[in-house]
Amino acid sequence: MYYVICIATVRGLRVPKQVDHHQRRESIAHALWRVVDQRGWARATMREVAAEAGVSLGQLQHYFSSRAEMLAFAMEFASEQTTRRVSRSLTSLDQPPHPRDVLRVVLTEMLPLRPDSRATSRMNAAYVLEAMHDSSLRQQVGRGLREGRAMVEILIREAIGQGHIRRGCDPVIETDLVLALTGLGPLLDLDVIEARAALAAIDQHLDRLFEPES
């Protein structure tokens, strides 16, 4: 490679810029987020996303052959970003963190309370809607949701075993009730409720769940 660069320099030729393909895909994913966040999934055509990303339609299609494929990658990337936000928030807690605090961090990071989480929330809504009509996406979405739910159930079962939650509680039902709080997302996005109301609902539910034995 060094030899090729030297020859090109001597001849006065331009050396082609090396493209970081993963970085390009992430850039396109961010562009898709912006289009969905600002204009909605219906406007997120391949051409619109290419323009937002500053690439040609042909370049975009080199990385993604369809909207569904582009959306799937964008959601995988969004999931990684959410995981990083959760991890950063958990490091600020007492170690090891109390399971109530862990659940609160997870729930609040999944709600559209900040620009980055708002974009992720809207992308997730588009993702689920698209999955209802795309069998391959449906499997991927279902697998991701089941894995996420299983992690929450494990946390709740451990909290019951450690005495943080009353032993008479059904871990399956309590898991579903905790996850139901993520349904506050659309209410926040559509200005039905304010952020403080959503946080109050989360805190009150967690207070009841982790109420000590009487």
N, C-alpha and C positions, 0 to 999 in steps of 0.2 A: 504493500500500500504506500509506504514512504517513497519508493522508487517511482510509482505512478504519479504521486503528487509533485515530485521534483521535475519529472519530464513535462508535466502539464504547465508548471510554473515557467520553465525555460521557454516553452513554446508560446507562452502568453495565453494559454487556454484557461477557462474557468473550471475549477474542480467542482463537480456536482456536490452539493451539500448533503451530508448524510442525514437521513430522516430517522428520527426515533419513532418507530411505528406505534409503540405503546403510548407514548406521549401524544401522538396525533389522534389516536382513538379516544384518549381521555379528553382532549380538546374538543372533539366532536361531541362527546357525551355532555360536556359542560354547555356546549351550544344548544344541544337538545333540551337540557334543563331550562335554559333561558327562554327558549321559544315556548315550551310548555308553560312555564311560570308566567310569562308575560302575555302570551296569545292563546294558550290552550292546546290540547293534544290534536284537535281537528286541524290546526294550522301547522302542525309539525310535519310537513312533507319533507321528502328527501331534499328537494330544491331549497326550501326555506332554511333547513338546518345547515346545508352546505354554505349558503350565503352568510348565515350567522357565524359559522366557524371560519369563514374566510378561505374556503377551498372550493374547487370546482365540483360539480355534481359527479363527474367521472372519478375524481379523487375520493369523494365520500363513498361511492359505490365500490371502490377498491377495498374498502375496509368493511362495509356493511352492504349486503345485497338487498336488504328490505328494511322497512320501518320496524317490523317486529324484532329483527336481529339487532338493530340499532338500539331499540328500547331495552332489550334484554341486557345488553352490555352496559347501558347507562344505569340500569337498576342494580347490577352487580357492583358497579363503581360507587353508586350511591350507598349501597349497603356497607361497603368498605369505609366510606367517609363517616357514616353514622356510628359504626363500630369504633372508629378512632375518637369521635367526639365523646362517646360513652366512656371509653378507656381513660381519656383525659380527665373527665369529670370524676371518675371513680378514684383516681390517684389523689384527688384533693380531700377525700373522705378519710375518716379514721381507718386504720388498717389492723385487722381485716375489717372491711366495711359491714355495717349492719345490713341484713337482707332487706329491711324496709327502705333504707337509703338507696340500695342497688336498684330496687324496683322503681323508685321515684325517678332516679336518673334515667333509666331505660324509657319510662313512659314519657317524661318531659322531652327527651331527645327525639321521640317519634312524633311529637306534635309540632305544628307550624308556628313556633313561637319566635323564631329568628329567620332572617332571610335564607340561610343555607338549609335549615330544616323545613322551611316553607316550600322551597323548591323540591326537596326530596319528597315531601308529603304529596304535592301535586303530581309528581312523577309516579309515585306509588299508586295514586288513584287512576291515572291513565294506564298504568301497567296492569292493574287488576281488571279494568274494563276491557282492555285489549285481550287479556287472557281468556275472557269468557267466550271469545270467538276464534281463538287460535289454540289448537290442541297442544302444540309443543310448548307454548308459553304457559298454558294451563298447568301442565305437569311441573314446569319450573317454578311457577308461582306457588302452587300447592306444596311442593317440596320445601321451599323456603319458609312458608308460613308454618308448616308442621315442625320444622327444625326450631324455629323461633319459639313456638308454643312449648315444645318439649323442654327447652332451656328454662323457660319461666316455671314450668311445672316442677322441674328438678329443684330450682331455688326454693319454691314454696314447700316442697316435701322436706327439704333440708331444714327450713325454718321451723316446720312443725316438729321435726325430730329434735331440734335444739331447744325447743320450748319457747320460741319467739311467737309462734302462732298456736292457738288452742288446739289440742290434739283431737277434738271432736270435729274439726273442720274437714271437709272433703277437698283434697288437693286438686282434683279435676275441676270441680265447680269453681273453686277459688281462682284457679288459673284462667278459666274462661271469663270470670268477672273482672279480673285485672286487665286482660286483653281487651275487654269491652270498652275500657276507658280510652283506648286509641280511637274510638269512634267520635271523640270530641274534636278530632281534626277538622272534618267538614264544617262543624259548627263554628270553629274559630275562623276558618278560611272564608266563610260566608257572613261573618260578622254577626252571627246569631248570639254568641256569647263573647265575653272578653277573656283575655289571658288569665286574669286573676280568678275568674270564675272557674276556669278549667283546672287551674292549680289547686283551688280550694276543694274541688270535687275529688281530685287525685289524693290530696292530703287526708280528707275526711274518710275516704274509702280505706286507705292504708292504715289510718289510725284505728279504724274498726277491725281490720284484718289482724293487726298486730296488738290488739288489746290484750292485756295480760289476763291470766285466769283469775276469776273472782273468788 
